[in-house]
């Protein structure tokens, strides 16, 4: 069955109790009195998902379950078969940039479109992260790139974009490998895919690197190898 696409989200008009059942790197929300359980389940192991399947079956007559995730391929088939799939589309990059610019204008922040474009490249498709990064670097009323010494708030992917544009592939590779945590590998490969104009025809290289993530002993070596391959098609 082809996943449905969500075109709008409306706020519930009725009052509901919300219980935050947070776990490491994740959040689970129980809404109402045994009515709706939502679960951000990307980081659940297959065994944990199998256990969740049993809970869904036990309480199916009294509860509605909504399972949310960023990577549907990480959800085991038995859970897929018990749910109606709905896919929320990302904004395309033009709409993403337009929304960020709209917020800048609404907040009376002066900005150069090339500077904003660097923030977009570094954060797309995470609009919330883009807005937060822009907010951090517009305290004076003007959107500015981070200073070289501003290591706490500086987004390394912004620097990486600049290095790639300048043809400094080796420096960009070293920067990424020094900054990326193991749990961020999927995000980095997605970022590479979202910026294909920087790499040229690179989809197969990125796909192969993503497929190797669960197989390699050192994730950094895998990322470095991918970046070397990408640099060779410039």
Buried (B, 14 or more C-beta within 10 A) or exposed (E): EEEEEEEEEEEEEEEEEEEEEEEEEEEBBBBBEEEBBBBBBBBBEEEEBEEBBEEBEEEEEEBBBEBBBEEEEBBBEBBBEBEEEEEEEEBEBEEBBEBBBEBBEEEEBEBEEEBBBBBBBBBBBBBEBBBBBBBBBBEEEEBBBBEEEEEEEBBBBBBBBBBBEEEBBEBBBBBBBEBBEEEBBBBBBBBBBBBEEBBEEBEEBBEEBBEBBEEBEEBBEBBBBBBEBBBEEE
